[in-house]
Amino acid sequence: MYDPDLYDKYSEFQRRDAKEFIPYIVSKMTRKPSEVVLDLGCGSGFNTRNILFPALSEVSNKETPANFVHVYAIDVSKTMVDFACIRYAHPQITYTVADVMKDETEFHCKFDKIFSLHVLHWIVDQGKALGRLFELLKTNGEIAFYYISKAPVFAVYDMMSRNPKWAPFLNDVSEFIPKSYFSADPAQDMRDIMTSIGFNVQESSNYSRKFRFDSVENMIDAAMAANPFVHKIPSELKSEYKEDFRKCFMTLLYYAPTRDSPNSVEVDYSIVLVRGQKRV
Ligand SMILES: C[S@@+](CC[C@H](N)C(=O)[O-])C[C@H]1O[C@@H](n2cnc3c(N)ncnc32)[C@H](O)[C@@H]1O
């Protein structure tokens, strides 16, 4: 993703997932007085600063002393990291540009906990990425992540790539349609990958989800904000690309009007949520 302002404005659906999943994930983890945490793929930093960090720092009851948490939030996109450093700065969060796929990514520490929210569907070789995360965890360290396994937007990418007008800009489309999209049980596939790396998998679950957007325009803006191809489209063709993208998406949507929101549309998608531990 290349436009942090747009992503920050139109990531209501990623924020909703974080608000629902993070308290659950964190409640299942152990807590130490001092913890070093990695957030892989922090994007604009909103969820790192406003949802993950407070959940990790919260005092659960009077007997539990407040713990000291430092979060290293990384993203491969420099524009995202620059934005996060300004908009979501905190003395206990360090935002850094880093690609988890590059072995030369060096940290001067190992992590007690690793999180990754809505990222793994961007990564083709998930086994390699998770192998790197295994190396970066301390023994008995915990990992939790969730990502989109199925969503209509992947069918839209495929349709757009078959249109001769857009095909030259979408020649790497297969890298952005995750294998899970074609799988009968993505959570079981992920459990197998995690187990083969050496993780003790505590949970790997498929969740069917829905998200309601107030209007088609709102939904298209959100999909464009996370669209991996739009930066390759020449500026004079961008509005035409968006219009064709909208037409393709319309065939896969359904209207779900309510009294308060008569133009709203609903999108079905699936999430894989994983919790595991490094035991050696
Ligand atoms: C959909 S955003 C999710 C952002 C944030 N975690 C959230 O919940 O809103 C996915 C992010 O993963 C980042 N990303 C993709 N591949 C990566 C890699 N190999 N290493 C680090 N970050 C990566 C992208 O740059 C993008 O900002």
The ligand as an ORCA input file, in Angstrom:
! r2SCAN-3c Opt
* xyz 0 1
  C      -3.701     -4.209      4.996
  S      -2.270     -3.485      5.677
  C      -2.538     -3.817      7.399
  C      -2.038     -2.694      8.262
  C      -2.331     -2.812      9.747
  N      -1.728     -3.983     10.344
  C      -3.813     -2.757     10.050
  O      -4.309     -3.649     10.768
  O      -4.472     -1.819      9.599
  C      -0.942     -4.624      5.264
  C       0.449     -4.011      5.482
  O       1.431     -5.068      5.393
  C       2.605     -4.514      4.821
  N       3.459     -5.612      4.306
  C       3.208     -6.405      3.243
  N       4.239     -7.258      3.030
  C       5.163     -7.002      3.995
  C       6.465     -7.526      4.274
  N       7.014     -8.487      3.507
  N       7.161     -7.044      5.356
  C       6.622     -6.038      6.099
  N       5.384     -5.483      5.863
  C       4.666     -5.950      4.825
  C       2.057     -3.583      3.726
  O       3.018     -2.613      3.330
  C       0.831     -2.978      4.415
  O       1.095     -1.736      5.021
*
